[in-house]
Amino acid sequence: MVTIVVSDYLDSYMSNDDGDKLFDLIKNHFDNRKYVKVSFKGVKGLNTSFVNSAFISLLDYYDFGYIKQNLTFENTTKQINDLILNRFKFETRPNIVTL
């Protein structure tokens, strides 16, 4: 298992570029079959752009089951938890087509 303390790698947690940096770290470890724990120690909140780039982009490479089994979070806030959860729920919901 690898723990990534976000504040050790990033100065900001607001932009797509910031999220891309975290995504690259996570993907590198996933590619090497490592379980990843992301720590938000000292981070008070995130925005959707960051979460989309850091976490939702993982769905382009891994199925949700793999992500769920190999990625955990610690030192989070309710806002961080809710945002990540809601974005994954939205992106992994079944596509319903109505005519």
N, CA, C and O atoms as a GROMACS GRO file, in nm:
protein
  396
    1MET      N    1   0.084  -0.118   0.000
    1MET     CA    2   0.000   0.000   0.000
    1MET      C    3   0.088   0.124   0.000
    1MET      O    4   0.193   0.129   0.064
    2VAL      N    5   0.043   0.223  -0.073
    2VAL     CA    6   0.111   0.351  -0.083
    2VAL      C    7   0.017   0.459  -0.030
    2VAL      O    8  -0.100   0.462  -0.067
    3THR      N    9   0.068   0.546   0.054
    3THR     CA   10  -0.011   0.660   0.101
    3THR      C   11   0.041   0.786   0.033
    3THR      O   12   0.160   0.817   0.038
    4ILE      N   13  -0.051   0.858  -0.031
    4ILE     CA   14  -0.019   0.986  -0.093
    4ILE      C   15  -0.080   1.095  -0.007
    4ILE      O   16  -0.202   1.106   0.002
    5VAL      N   17   0.004   1.174   0.056
    5VAL     CA   18  -0.043   1.289   0.133
    5VAL      C   19  -0.048   1.406   0.034
    5VAL      O   20   0.056   1.457  -0.009
    6VAL      N   21  -0.168   1.446  -0.002
    6VAL     CA   22  -0.188   1.543  -0.109
    6VAL      C   23  -0.107   1.670  -0.087
    6VAL      O   24  -0.047   1.722  -0.181
    7SER      N   25  -0.104   1.719   0.034
    7SER     CA   26  -0.032   1.844   0.062
    7SER      C   27   0.119   1.832   0.046
    7SER      O   28   0.188   1.934   0.037
    8ASP      N   29   0.172   1.710   0.041
    8ASP     CA   30   0.315   1.691   0.017
    8ASP      C   31   0.350   1.712  -0.131
    8ASP      O   32   0.465   1.738  -0.165
    9TYR      N   33   0.250   1.701  -0.218
    9TYR     CA   34   0.274   1.709  -0.362
    9TYR      C   35   0.214   1.832  -0.428
    9TYR      O   36   0.260   1.875  -0.534
   10LEU      N   37   0.113   1.889  -0.366
   10LEU     CA   38   0.041   2.000  -0.428
   10LEU      C   39   0.033   2.121  -0.334
   10LEU      O   40   0.019   2.106  -0.213
   11ASP      N   41   0.041   2.239  -0.393
   11ASP     CA   42   0.023   2.362  -0.316
   11ASP      C   43  -0.121   2.411  -0.324
   11ASP      O   44  -0.166   2.489  -0.240
   12SER      N   45  -0.193   2.364  -0.426
   12SER     CA   46  -0.330   2.406  -0.450
   12SER      C   47  -0.414   2.283  -0.485
   12SER      O   48  -0.361   2.184  -0.538
   13TYR      N   49  -0.542   2.290  -0.457
   13TYR     CA   50  -0.632   2.176  -0.480
   13TYR      C   51  -0.757   2.224  -0.553
   13TYR      O   52  -0.867   2.176  -0.525
   14MET      N   53  -0.741   2.317  -0.646
   14MET     CA   54  -0.856   2.379  -0.708
   14MET      C   55  -0.867   2.361  -0.858
   14MET      O   56  -0.978   2.367  -0.912
   15SER      N   57  -0.760   2.340  -0.927
   15SER     CA   58  -0.766   2.341  -1.073
   15SER      C   59  -0.758   2.200  -1.132
   15SER      O   60  -0.723   2.103  -1.064
   16ASN      N   61  -0.791   2.192  -1.260
   16ASN     CA   62  -0.774   2.066  -1.332
   16ASN      C   63  -0.627   2.026  -1.333
   16ASN      O   64  -0.595   1.908  -1.321
   17ASP      N   65  -0.537   2.122  -1.348
   17ASP     CA   66  -0.394   2.092  -1.347
   17ASP      C   67  -0.350   2.031  -1.214
   17ASP      O   68  -0.270   1.937  -1.212
   18ASP      N   69  -0.403   2.083  -1.104
   18ASP     CA   70  -0.373   2.026  -0.973
   18ASP      C   71  -0.423   1.882  -0.966
   18ASP      O   72  -0.352   1.793  -0.920
   19GLY      N   73  -0.545   1.862  -1.011
   19GLY     CA   74  -0.602   1.727  -1.011
   19GLY      C   75  -0.525   1.632  -1.101
   19GLY      O   76  -0.509   1.515  -1.068
   20ASP      N   77  -0.478   1.682  -1.215
   20ASP     CA   78  -0.399   1.598  -1.306
   20ASP      C   79  -0.272   1.547  -1.239
   20ASP      O   80  -0.231   1.433  -1.263
   21LYS      N   81  -0.210   1.629  -1.156
   21LYS     CA   82  -0.088   1.587  -1.085
   21LYS      C   83  -0.118   1.472  -0.991
   21LYS      O   84  -0.042   1.376  -0.983
   22LEU      N   85  -0.230   1.482  -0.918
   22LEU     CA   86  -0.267   1.373  -0.828
   22LEU      C   87  -0.306   1.248  -0.907
   22LEU      O   88  -0.270   1.137  -0.870
   23PHE      N   89  -0.380   1.268  -1.016
   23PHE     CA   90  -0.417   1.157  -1.103
   23PHE      C   91  -0.293   1.080  -1.148
   23PHE      O   92  -0.290   0.957  -1.142
   24ASP      N   93  -0.190   1.152  -1.193
   24ASP     CA   94  -0.068   1.086  -1.240
   24ASP      C   95  -0.004   1.002  -1.130
   24ASP      O   96   0.044   0.891  -1.157
   25LEU      N   97  -0.002   1.053  -1.008
   25LEU     CA   98   0.054   0.976  -0.896
   25LEU      C   99  -0.026   0.849  -0.872
   25LEU      O  100   0.031   0.741  -0.858
   26ILE      N  101  -0.159   0.862  -0.867
   26ILE     CA  102  -0.244   0.746  -0.842
   26ILE      C  103  -0.231   0.645  -0.955
   26ILE      O  104  -0.214   0.525  -0.930
   27LYS      N  105  -0.240   0.691  -1.078
   27LYS     CA  106  -0.234   0.600  -1.192
   27LYS      C  107  -0.102   0.524  -1.197
   27LYS      O  108  -0.099   0.405  -1.227
   28ASN      N  109   0.007   0.592  -1.167
   28ASN     CA  110   0.137   0.526  -1.164
   28ASN      C  111   0.137   0.409  -1.066
   28ASN      O  112   0.188   0.301  -1.098
   29HIS      N  113   0.081   0.430  -0.949
   29HIS     CA  114   0.075   0.323  -0.850
   29HIS      C  115  -0.023   0.213  -0.892
   29HIS      O  116   0.005   0.095  -0.874
   30PHE      N  117  -0.137   0.252  -0.946
   30PHE     CA  118  -0.233   0.152  -0.996
   30PHE      C  119  -0.169   0.068  -1.107
   30PHE      O  120  -0.187  -0.054  -1.110
   31ASP      N  121  -0.095   0.131  -1.197
   31ASP     CA  122  -0.029   0.057  -1.305
   31ASP      C  123   0.070  -0.045  -1.251
   31ASP      O  124   0.098  -0.146  -1.315
   32ASN      N  125   0.123  -0.018  -1.132
   32ASN     CA  126   0.214  -0.111  -1.066
   32ASN      C  127   0.143  -0.201  -0.965
   32ASN      O  128   0.206  -0.262  -0.878
   33ARG      N  129   0.010  -0.207  -0.978
   33ARG     CA  130  -0.075  -0.295  -0.895
   33ARG      C  131  -0.063  -0.266  -0.746
   33ARG      O  132  -0.064  -0.358  -0.664
   34LYS      N  133  -0.052  -0.139  -0.711
   34LYS     CA  134  -0.043  -0.101  -0.571
   34LYS      C  135  -0.175  -0.041  -0.524
   34LYS      O  136  -0.242   0.033  -0.597
   35TYR      N  137  -0.210  -0.074  -0.403
   35TYR     CA  138  -0.325  -0.018  -0.334
   35TYR      C  139  -0.287   0.123  -0.291
   35TYR      O  140  -0.176   0.143  -0.240
   36VAL      N  141  -0.375   0.222  -0.311
   36VAL     CA  142  -0.343   0.362  -0.284
   36VAL      C  143  -0.438   0.420  -0.179
   36VAL      O  144  -0.560   0.406  -0.188
   37LYS      N  145  -0.378   0.485  -0.081
   37LYS     CA  146  -0.454   0.562   0.018
   37LYS      C  147  -0.418   0.708  -0.004
   37LYS      O  148  -0.300   0.744  -0.004
   38VAL      N  149  -0.519   0.792  -0.022
   38VAL     CA  150  -0.498   0.935  -0.042
   38VAL      C  151  -0.536   1.006   0.088
   38VAL      O  152  -0.648   0.993   0.137
   39SER      N  153  -0.439   1.080   0.142
   39SER     CA  154  -0.462   1.154   0.266
   39SER      C  155  -0.482   1.302   0.233
   39SER      O  156  -0.401   1.363   0.164
   40PHE      N  157  -0.591   1.357   0.285
   40PHE     CA  158  -0.620   1.499   0.268
   40PHE      C  159  -0.585   1.577   0.395
   40PHE      O  160  -0.651   1.676   0.427
   41LYS      N  161  -0.483   1.533   0.465
   41LYS     CA  162  -0.439   1.600   0.587
   41LYS      C  163  -0.410   1.747   0.556
   41LYS      O  164  -0.330   1.778   0.468
   42GLY      N  165  -0.476   1.836   0.629
   42GLY     CA  166  -0.455   1.979   0.612
   42GLY      C  167  -0.536   2.042   0.500
   42GLY      O  168  -0.531   2.164   0.483
   43VAL      N  169  -0.611   1.963   0.424
   43VAL     CA  170  -0.692   2.015   0.314
   43VAL      C  171  -0.834   2.035   0.366
   43VAL      O  172  -0.896   1.942   0.418
   44LYS      N  173  -0.885   2.154   0.352
   44LYS     CA  174  -1.019   2.186   0.404
   44LYS      C  175  -1.130   2.157   0.306
   44LYS      O  176  -1.242   2.125   0.348
   45GLY      N  177  -1.104   2.166   0.177
   45GLY     CA  178  -1.208   2.142   0.079
   45GLY      C  179  -1.150   2.130  -0.061
   45GLY      O  180  -1.037   2.169  -0.088
   46LEU      N  181  -1.232   2.074  -0.150
   46LEU     CA  182  -1.195   2.055  -0.290
   46LEU      C  183  -1.306   2.110  -0.377
   46LEU      O  184  -1.415   2.139  -0.328
   47ASN      N  185  -1.279   2.125  -0.506
   47ASN     CA  186  -1.385   2.161  -0.599
   47ASN      C  187  -1.401   2.052  -0.704
   47ASN      O  188  -1.320   1.960  -0.714
   48THR      N  189  -1.506   2.064  -0.782
   48THR     CA  190  -1.541   1.961  -0.880
   48THR      C  191  -1.432   1.943  -0.986
   48THR      O  192  -1.404   1.830  -1.025
   49SER      N  193  -1.372   2.051  -1.031
   49SER     CA  194  -1.267   2.040  -1.133
   49SER      C  195  -1.152   1.952  -1.085
   49SER      O  196  -1.104   1.866  -1.158
   50PHE      N  197  -1.110   1.975  -0.963
   50PHE     CA  198  -1.001   1.897  -0.906
   50PHE      C  199  -1.040   1.749  -0.895
   50PHE      O  200  -0.964   1.661  -0.936
   51VAL      N  201  -1.158   1.723  -0.841
   51VAL     CA  202  -1.204   1.584  -0.823
   51VAL      C  203  -1.220   1.514  -0.957
   51VAL      O  204  -1.180   1.398  -0.972
   52ASN      N  205  -1.276   1.582  -1.055
   52ASN     CA  206  -1.290   1.521  -1.188
   52ASN      C  207  -1.156   1.480  -1.244
   52ASN      O  208  -1.140   1.368  -1.294
   53SER      N  209  -1.058   1.569  -1.238
   53SER     CA  210  -0.927   1.540  -1.295
   53SER      C  211  -0.851   1.435  -1.215
   53SER      O  212  -0.786   1.348  -1.273
   54ALA      N  213  -0.859   1.442  -1.084
   54ALA     CA  214  -0.782   1.351  -0.999
   54ALA      C  215  -0.841   1.212  -0.992
   54ALA      O  216  -0.768   1.113  -0.995
   55PHE      N  217  -0.973   1.202  -0.983
   55PHE     CA  218  -1.035   1.072  -0.955
   55PHE      C  219  -1.126   1.021  -1.066
   55PHE      O  220  -1.117   0.904  -1.103
   56ILE      N  221  -1.212   1.104  -1.118
   56ILE     CA  222  -1.308   1.057  -1.219
   56ILE      C  223  -1.235   1.016  -1.347
   56ILE      O  224  -1.279   0.925  -1.417
   57SER      N  225  -1.124   1.081  -1.378
   57SER     CA  226  -1.044   1.042  -1.495
   57SER      C  227  -0.990   0.900  -1.485
   57SER      O  228  -0.956   0.840  -1.586
   58LEU      N  229  -0.982   0.847  -1.364
   58LEU     CA  230  -0.937   0.708  -1.348
   58LEU      C  231  -1.031   0.610  -1.418
   58LEU      O  232  -0.989   0.502  -1.458
   59LEU      N  233  -1.158   0.649  -1.433
   59LEU     CA  234  -1.256   0.562  -1.499
   59LEU      C  235  -1.223   0.540  -1.647
   59LEU      O  236  -1.275   0.446  -1.707
   60ASP      N  237  -1.139   0.624  -1.704
   60ASP     CA  238  -1.094   0.604  -1.843
   60ASP      C  239  -0.997   0.487  -1.855
   60ASP      O  240  -0.974   0.436  -1.964
   61TYR      N  241  -0.941   0.444  -1.742
   61TYR     CA  242  -0.839   0.339  -1.742
   61TYR      C  243  -0.876   0.216  -1.661
   61TYR      O  244  -0.828   0.106  -1.689
   62TYR      N  245  -0.961   0.233  -1.562
   62TYR     CA  246  -0.996   0.125  -1.469
   62TYR      C  247  -1.146   0.123  -1.448
   62TYR      O  248  -1.211   0.228  -1.451
   63ASP      N  249  -1.202   0.005  -1.426
   63ASP     CA  250  -1.345   0.001  -1.396
   63ASP      C  251  -1.366   0.044  -1.251
   63ASP      O  252  -1.274   0.043  -1.170
   64PHE      N  253  -1.489   0.082  -1.221
   64PHE     CA  254  -1.520   0.136  -1.089
   64PHE      C  255  -1.490   0.034  -0.979
   64PHE      O  256  -1.446   0.071  -0.870
   65GLY      N  257  -1.513  -0.094  -1.006
   65GLY     CA  258  -1.485  -0.197  -0.906
   65GLY      C  259  -1.339  -0.198  -0.866
   65GLY      O  260  -1.306  -0.210  -0.748
   66TYR      N  261  -1.251  -0.185  -0.964
   66TYR     CA  262  -1.107  -0.182  -0.935
   66TYR      C  263  -1.072  -0.060  -0.851
   66TYR      O  264  -0.997  -0.069  -0.754
   67ILE      N  265  -1.126   0.054  -0.890
   67ILE     CA  266  -1.097   0.178  -0.817
   67ILE      C  267  -1.146   0.165  -0.673
   67ILE      O  268  -1.075   0.200  -0.579
   68LYS      N  269  -1.267   0.117  -0.657
   68LYS     CA  270  -1.327   0.104  -0.524
   68LYS      C  271  -1.246   0.010  -0.434
   68LYS      O  272  -1.235   0.033  -0.313
   69GLN      N  273  -1.190  -0.094  -0.492
   69GLN     CA  274  -1.112  -0.191  -0.414
   69GLN      C  275  -0.970  -0.145  -0.384
   69GLN      O  276  -0.908  -0.192  -0.289
   70ASN      N  277  -0.918  -0.053  -0.464
   70ASN     CA  278  -0.776  -0.019  -0.454
   70ASN      C  279  -0.747   0.126  -0.418
   70ASN      O  280  -0.631   0.167  -0.417
   71LEU      N  281  -0.850   0.203  -0.388
   71LEU     CA  282  -0.831   0.344  -0.353
   71LEU      C  283  -0.914   0.377  -0.229
   71LEU      O  284  -1.035   0.355  -0.226
   72THR      N  285  -0.847   0.430  -0.128
   72THR     CA  286  -0.917   0.476  -0.009
   72THR      C  287  -0.870   0.617   0.026
   72THR      O  288  -0.773   0.668  -0.030
   73PHE      N  289  -0.941   0.676   0.119
   73PHE     CA  290  -0.913   0.814   0.160
   73PHE      C  291  -0.904   0.821   0.311
   73PHE      O  292  -0.970   0.745   0.382
   74GLU      N  293  -0.822   0.914   0.359
   74GLU     CA  294  -0.815   0.941   0.502
   74GLU      C  295  -0.798   1.090   0.524
   74GLU      O  296  -0.764   1.164   0.433
   75ASN      N  297  -0.823   1.132   0.647
   75ASN     CA  298  -0.813   1.273   0.684
   75ASN      C  299  -0.898   1.360   0.592
   75ASN      O  300  -0.853   1.464   0.544
   76THR      N  301  -1.022   1.317   0.570
   76THR     CA  302  -1.113   1.390   0.483
   76THR      C  303  -1.209   1.475   0.566
   76THR      O  304  -1.212   1.468   0.688
   77THR      N  305  -1.286   1.554   0.495
   77THR     CA  306  -1.394   1.630   0.556
   77THR      C  307  -1.524   1.581   0.494
   77THR      O  308  -1.523   1.508   0.394
   78LYS      N  309  -1.636   1.620   0.552
   78LYS     CA  310  -1.765   1.583   0.494
   78LYS      C  311  -1.777   1.637   0.352
   78LYS      O  312  -1.828   1.567   0.264
   79GLN      N  313  -1.730   1.759   0.329
   79GLN     CA  314  -1.738   1.818   0.195
   79GLN      C  315  -1.659   1.736   0.094
   79GLN      O  316  -1.707   1.711  -0.016
   80ILE      N  317  -1.539   1.696   0.130
   80ILE     CA  318  -1.455   1.614   0.041
   80ILE      C  319  -1.521   1.480   0.015
   80ILE      O  320  -1.531   1.437  -0.100
   81ASN      N  321  -1.567   1.415   0.120
   81ASN     CA  322  -1.633   1.284   0.104
   81ASN      C  323  -1.754   1.294   0.013
   81ASN      O  324  -1.770   1.214  -0.079
   82ASP      N  325  -1.839   1.391   0.041
   82ASP     CA  326  -1.963   1.405  -0.037
   82ASP      C  327  -1.934   1.435  -0.184
   82ASP      O  328  -1.998   1.380  -0.273
   83LEU      N  329  -1.837   1.521  -0.209
   83LEU     CA  330  -1.806   1.557  -0.347
   83LEU      C  331  -1.751   1.437  -0.425
   83LEU      O  332  -1.796   1.411  -0.537
   84ILE      N  333  -1.658   1.365  -0.368
   84ILE     CA  334  -1.602   1.248  -0.437
   84ILE      C  335  -1.710   1.143  -0.459
   84ILE      O  336  -1.722   1.089  -0.569
   85LEU      N  337  -1.787   1.114  -0.356
   85LEU     CA  338  -1.893   1.014  -0.366
   85LEU      C  339  -1.996   1.053  -0.472
   85LEU      O  340  -2.032   0.970  -0.556
   86ASN      N  341  -2.042   1.177  -0.469
   86ASN     CA  342  -2.144   1.220  -0.565
   86ASN      C  343  -2.093   1.220  -0.708
   86ASN      O  344  -2.168   1.186  -0.800
   87ARG      N  345  -1.967   1.256  -0.730
   87ARG     CA  346  -1.912   1.254  -0.866
   87ARG      C  347  -1.901   1.111  -0.917
   87ARG      O  348  -1.934   1.084  -1.033
   88PHE      N  349  -1.856   1.018  -0.833
   88PHE     CA  350  -1.848   0.878  -0.877
   88PHE      C  351  -1.988   0.820  -0.901
   88PHE      O  352  -2.009   0.746  -0.997
   89LYS      N  353  -2.083   0.853  -0.814
   89LYS     CA  354  -2.220   0.805  -0.834
   89LYS      C  355  -2.275   0.854  -0.967
   89LYS      O  356  -2.336   0.777  -1.042
   90PHE      N  357  -2.254   0.981  -0.996
   90PHE     CA  358  -2.304   1.038  -1.122
   90PHE      C  359  -2.238   0.971  -1.242
   90PHE      O  360  -2.307   0.937  -1.338
   91GLU      N  361  -2.110   0.953  -1.238
   91GLU     CA  362  -2.036   0.900  -1.352
   91GLU      C  363  -2.055   0.751  -1.373
   91GLU      O  364  -2.035   0.701  -1.484
   92THR      N  365  -2.093   0.678  -1.269
   92THR     CA  366  -2.109   0.532  -1.282
   92THR      C  367  -2.254   0.488  -1.285
   92THR      O  368  -2.282   0.368  -1.285
   93ARG      N  369  -2.346   0.583  -1.287
   93ARG     CA  370  -2.488   0.545  -1.293
   93ARG      C  371  -2.518   0.483  -1.429
   93ARG      O  372  -2.451   0.515  -1.528
   94PRO      N  373  -2.616   0.396  -1.435
   94PRO     CA  374  -2.652   0.337  -1.564
   94PRO      C  375  -2.702   0.444  -1.659
   94PRO      O  376  -2.774   0.535  -1.618
   95ASN      N  377  -2.665   0.433  -1.783
   95ASN     CA  378  -2.715   0.525  -1.885
   95ASN      C  379  -2.855   0.481  -1.925
   95ASN      O  380  -2.873   0.371  -1.978
   96ILE      N  381  -2.952   0.565  -1.901
   96ILE     CA  382  -3.091   0.534  -1.935
   96ILE      C  383  -3.129   0.624  -2.052
   96ILE      O  384  -3.124   0.747  -2.043
   97VAL      N  385  -3.167   0.561  -2.160
   97VAL     CA  386  -3.207   0.635  -2.278
   97VAL      C  387  -3.358   0.633  -2.287
   97VAL      O  388  -3.420   0.526  -2.285
   98THR      N  389  -3.417   0.750  -2.298
   98THR     CA  390  -3.560   0.758  -2.316
   98THR      C  391  -3.588   0.813  -2.455
   98THR      O  392  -3.517   0.899  -2.506
   99LEU      N  393  -3.692   0.762  -2.512
   99LEU     CA  394  -3.731   0.808  -2.646
   99LEU      C  395  -3.863   0.881  -2.641
   99LEU      O  396  -3.912   0.927  -2.744
   0.00000   0.00000   0.00000
